[in-house]
Amino acid sequence: MLREKIRMLNKILGCTLDENGFLQLKNVNLGTLNGVTDKTGSYTFDKNIKNVMEFDKAYSKIVQSAYPIS
């Protein structure tokens, strides 16, 4: 069941791995950085970094539970 949740979330957020193995979210609007506004994504993270980190922790916990190191 957890793996299905991960696949659904990955599809919604447009998750891919870059050449360095880092998760990239292609369907997430990243807001404004250095005066450049990214409006490419359908979803936007909260501007409060604490809330973003809570999402990161929750997502990590789901992935780690679904794919435990054996």
C-alpha positions in Angstrom: 0.0 0.0 0.0 2.8 2.4 0.8 4.4 1.8 -2.6 1.2 2.7 -4.3 1.1 6.0 -2.3 4.7 6.8 -3.4 3.9 6.1 -7.1 0.8 8.3 -6.9 2.6 11.2 -5.3 5.6 10.8 -7.7 3.2 11.0 -10.6 1.3 14.0 -9.3 4.5 15.9 -8.5 6.3 14.9 -11.6 9.2 13.2 -9.7 12.4 12.3 -11.6 15.9 11.5 -10.6 18.6 13.8 -12.0 22.1 12.7 -13.0 23.3 13.0 -9.4 20.5 10.8 -8.0 18.6 13.8 -6.5 14.8 13.8 -6.6 13.5 16.6 -8.9 9.9 17.7 -8.8 8.9 18.7 -12.3 5.3 19.6 -11.5 6.0 21.9 -8.5 6.2 25.7 -8.8 9.3 26.7 -6.8 8.3 30.3 -6.4 10.7 33.2 -6.8 14.5 32.9 -6.5 16.8 35.8 -7.3 14.0 37.7 -8.9 13.0 34.9 -11.3 9.6 33.4 -10.8 9.0 29.7 -11.6 5.4 29.2 -12.7 6.0 25.8 -14.5 4.4 23.6 -11.9 0.8 23.0 -11.0 1.6 22.7 -7.2 3.4 25.2 -5.0 5.1 24.4 -1.7 4.4 26.6 1.3 6.8 29.6 1.6 7.4 28.7 5.2 10.4 26.4 5.2 9.2 24.6 8.4 6.1 23.4 6.5 8.3 22.2 3.5 10.6 20.3 5.9 7.5 18.6 7.4 6.5 17.4 4.0 10.1 16.2 3.3 10.2 14.3 6.6 6.8 12.7 6.0 7.7 11.7 2.4 11.0 10.3 3.6 9.3 8.2 6.3 6.9 6.8 3.7 9.7 5.8 1.3 11.8 4.3 4.0 8.9 2.3 5.3 8.1 1.0 1.8 11.7 0.2 0.9 13.5 -0.9 4.1 17.2 -1.6 3.9 17.5 -5.4 4.3 
